[in-house]
Amino acid sequence: MPGDAESVVAVELDAVDGGVSTTDAGAVRDASGLVALEAEPAAAPILFGERIEMARRFTRDLAEHGETLGLIGPLEPPRLWTRHVLNSAVLAPLIQEGARVGDIGSGAGLPGLVLAIARPDARFVLIEPMERRCDWLRSESYRLGLENVTVLRARAEEAFSAAPLDQVTARAVSALRTLIPLAAPLVRRGGELILLKGARVHDEVEAARKQIARHRLSSIAVIELGAGLVPEATRVFRATVDAAS
């Protein structure tokens, strides 16, 4: 059952020699090179509903291949569900019905692939400059049977073929003063930025006042999502793009 200690599964990564290893900045592996994947939290079926099996497959695939492909660090599997997958999934209610959504710097598919699983009614353009990561995004989309995903190999400032988008998101990409000039030009007038941020988001908003004004953002808000579902709420910078940037 989700949450039981016995439900922790082992994911095969690079082998280590004999005994228990605490190399890779403290990642604990046994003689078979196994690292523990976090047990599925009780909130996962709530957030993914009937698509929970697809979310489970994605999480297993990311745990198995993520370190080798440079998508996640060696310490991430024991917190993969709560820190990454559910942290991304709580954004799903903010996606507009039928929207075309861009994910800048999609990387491992966080939040892009997670949101594509949770919101099959929306279409997602995953914008990623690194070829190896694009290969992962395409192959994982195929394995999961996601028909609402397009992968665009490009830097955000070169991704104008994706525009105009109804909404743009990003996670762990850069500070708002850098990210807003990259994201706002991709959004249609009246569209939204919904950017996942960390604990210093309010400081980032203050530091980005010039960029907010230059790109004519309005309805600025910092909201917290996932209270009662995830250990730490997800912080989101939300804003409307009022005019052409």
N, C-alpha and C positions, 0 to 999 in steps of 0.2 A: 504494500500500500504506500502511496506517496507520503513522505515524511518519516517512514520507518527506517531505522538504521540499516536494516537488511536490504533496503531498496537502493543503497548506494551501489552503483555499478562501476566496474573497472574498465578503463579505456586504454587500449594499447597505444603507447607512444614509443619513443626511442628506447631501446633496451639499455640497461646499465649492467655493470659487472657485479654480480654477487651481493647478497645481503640487502639492506635498505639504504638507499641513497638520498641525501638531502642536498644534492647539487642543484643547479639551475635556480639560484636565489632562494633555496629553501623548499623547493618542490619535493615532496616525499614520494619515492618510488621503491617498489620492491625489486626482487631479483629478476622479475619478468618485464620490468620497465612499465609497470602499471601505475596509473594515478587515479585517484577517486574522483568520479563525477558527482557533483552535488545531487542529493535526492530531490526528486520533483516536489516542489512546494505545493501546498494545498491550493494556493491561489492560481496555479497554472490552468487547471480545467475551467476555472471561473473566467479567466481572461480570454482563453482560446475557444471555449465552448466545443462545438462538434469538430473543430479543426485541431484538437489537442494532439491527435496522433501525428499530424504533420509537424507541429511544434516539437514534439518529442524526437522525431526523426532529425529535424534540423539541429537540435541541441546535441544529440549523439554525434552527428556528422561533424559539427564544429569542434566538439571535444576530441574527436578522433584525429582530425586533420588540421585543426587550427594552429597548433604550435609549429608543426612542420612547414606549413604554408606561411608562417609569419603573421597570422591573423589574430592570435591571442598569445599571451605569455604563459609560461609553465605553471604559474600559480592560479590560473583562472578556472580550470575545471571544477575545483571544489566550491566555487561560487558562481558558476556559469549561469544557472537559472536566475538567481536573485539579482546579481550584479549587472547582468547583461541582457538576458532574454526578457525577463519580466520588466526590467527597467525600461526596455524599449516598448513592450506590449502595452503598457499603461497609456501610451500616447494614442492608441487606436481610436478612442472616442472623439478625439479632436479632428480626425480625418473626415472631411466633408463627403457626403454620399456621392459616389460616382466621380470623385475628384481625380485629377491627374497630379501626382505628387512626386517631386524630386527629392532624392536623398544624396546630399553632397558628401563625398568621401565615404562611400558606403562600406568599403573595406570587407569585413566579415559578413556584412548584411545586417548590421546593427545601426539604425533600426529598420532599414529598408526591407530585408527579407522577412523579418519578424512581423512587420506591419502588413506585408503582402499576404502572409498567412492569416493574420487576424481580420483583415479587411479585404475579402475577395471582390467586393463591389468596386473598389478603387483601383487605379492603375498606377504603377510605380516605375519611375525612371531612376535607376541606380547609377549615379555619376561617380566614376572611380578612375584615376589616372594610371594605376599600376596594372600591367597586363596580367600578372599572376593572380591578382585579386579579382580582376574581371573574369578570368577563367573559372575561378571558384564560384563567383556569383552566377555565372551562366550554367555551370554544371550542377550546382545545387538547386537552382530554379528548375532545371530539367528533372532532377531526381525527385523533387517534391511535387512535380506536376503543376507548378505555378504558371498560369497563363496570363497573369496580370503584371508581369515583370519584363522590363526592357533594360538591358545593361548598356551604358554608354561609356566608352573609354575616353575620358577627357578630364582636364582640369576644370574646375568650376567656371573660371573666367573664359574658358573656351567652349562651354557647353550650350551655346545659344541655339543649337539645333533642337534642344529639348524644350525651349521656351515657345509659347508662354505656358507656365505651369499654374495650377490653382493654388498649390501649397508647396513649400520647400521645407525640408527638415535637415538636420545634421546632428551628429553626436560626436563629441570629443574631437572636433576638427580644429578650432582656433577660437580666440577671444572674439567677442561680438564686434569690436571695432574693425577687425579684419574680416570676419565672416559676413557681416551685413552687406558690404560692397560686392561680395561674391554672389550672395544669395538673392538679394532684392531684384537685380536686373532680370532674373529668370522667371519672376512671378508676374502674372497678369495684374492689371489694375484692379484693385479690390480683393486680390488674393492675399495669402497669409504666409508669414514665416512662423514656424513652430519648431524652435531650436532647443534641443536638450542641453542643459547646462549643469554646472556643478554648484557647490555651496557658495561660491563668490559671485553668483550671477548678478546680484544687485550692484556690486562694485563694477562689473563689466558694463552694465547699463549706463552708469554714470560716466565711465570712460568712453562710451560710444555715442555720447550726445550729438557730436558733430555728424557722425555717420547716420544717425537716426534722422536728423533734420535734413541732411543732404539727399537721402533717399526717400524722404517724405513718408516716413512710417507714422502710423497713428494707432490708436487703441492699444497702446503699449501695456503689457501686463506680464507679470511673472507669476506663474501658477504652479501649484504642487499637485501631483497626481499619484495615485496609488496608496494613499493613506489607508491603513488597515489591511492592505494586500501584500505590500512589500516592506522589508525592514526599514528602508530609507526611501522617503518619497522622491519621485522624479521631478526635478525642477525644469520648467519649460518657459523660455522667452517667447512670447506670442505677440505678433504685431501685424497690422494690415498695411499693405502697400497701396497708398492712395493714388499715386500717379506714376507715369512712366519714369523709371530710374535712369 
